[in-house]
Each structure stands twice: as structure tokens, then as C-alpha cells.
Amino acid sequence: MARPCEFNEEQVLEAAGDAFSAKGYDGTSTRGLVRLTGLTPPSV
């Protein structure tokens, strides 16, 4: 059974979109997404 989400999906998508807009797909790292979104690496 899956656990319920503990994050706001809309906020995470907005933060990721902002990162991709600023740095492009090649310039955005998983580590950066973790820092910006507050997710853990397995969640990214």
C-alpha cells in the first residue's frame, strides 16, 4: 500500500519548472531539485 503524499505537488512542480526555466534541463541537477523542492532523492 502506498503512503500518502507528504508534499504539495503544485509547489514541487512550480519549483522544478522554475529551475528548468532558469538553468535548462542539462543545467539542472537532481541535487538541485532536491534542494529546491524539499523532496528526497528517491522521490525525485
Backbone hydrogen bonds in HBPLUS format (Angstrom, degrees):
<---DONOR---> <-ACCEPTOR-->    atom                        ^
c    i                          cat <-CA-CA->   ^        H-A-AA   ^      H-
h    n   atom  resd res      DA  || num        DHA   H-A  angle D-A-AA Bond
n    s   type  num  typ     dist DA aas  dist angle  dist       angle   num
A0011-GLN N   A0008-ASN O   3.10 MM   3  5.43 118.4  2.50 105.3 119.4     1
A0012-VAL N   A0008-ASN O   3.06 MM   4  6.36 160.4  2.10 157.5 163.6     2
A0013-LEU N   A0009-GLU O   2.95 MM   4  6.12 165.3  1.97 153.4 157.2     3
A0014-GLU N   A0010-GLU O   3.01 MM   4  6.15 152.3  2.09 142.1 149.9     4
A0015-ALA N   A0011-GLN O   2.96 MM   4  6.15 161.9  1.99 148.7 153.3     5
A0016-ALA N   A0012-VAL O   2.93 MM   4  6.13 162.7  1.96 152.5 157.4     6
A0017-GLY N   A0013-LEU O   2.86 MM   4  5.94 159.5  1.90 143.9 150.3     7
A0018-ASP N   A0014-GLU O   2.90 MM   4  6.09 154.0  1.96 147.5 154.3     8
A0019-ALA N   A0015-ALA O   3.05 MM   4  6.29 154.2  2.11 144.0 150.8     9
A0020-PHE N   A0016-ALA O   2.94 MM   4  6.23 163.2  1.97 155.4 159.5    10
A0021-SER N   A0017-GLY O   2.89 MM   4  6.04 151.4  1.97 144.6 152.9    11
A0022-ALA N   A0018-ASP O   2.97 MM   4  6.11 152.5  2.04 145.4 152.3    12
A0023-LYS N   A0019-ALA O   2.93 MM   4  6.01 163.8  1.95 155.1 159.1    13
A0024-GLY N   A0020-PHE O   2.70 MM   4  4.54 136.8  1.89 125.2 133.2    14
A0033-LEU N   A0029-SER O   2.99 MM   4  6.35 154.3  2.06 146.0 152.8    15
A0034-VAL N   A0030-THR O   2.87 MM   4  6.17 155.0  1.93 152.6 159.7    16
A0035-ARG N   A0031-ARG O   3.01 MM   4  6.27 160.4  2.05 146.6 151.5    17
A0036-LEU N   A0032-GLY O   2.89 MM   4  6.09 162.2  1.92 151.8 156.6    18
A0037-THR N   A0033-LEU O   2.84 MM   4  5.74 157.5  1.89 148.0 153.7    19
A0038-GLY N   A0034-VAL O   2.94 MM   4  5.48 148.0  2.05 139.7 146.9    20
A0043-SER N   A0040-THR O   2.89 MM   3  5.32 132.2  2.12 112.9 126.5    21
A0044-VAL N   A0040-THR O   3.23 MM   4  6.61 137.1  2.43 149.8 161.9    22
A0044-VAL N   A0041-PRO O   3.12 MM   3  5.22 134.4  2.34 101.3 113.5    23
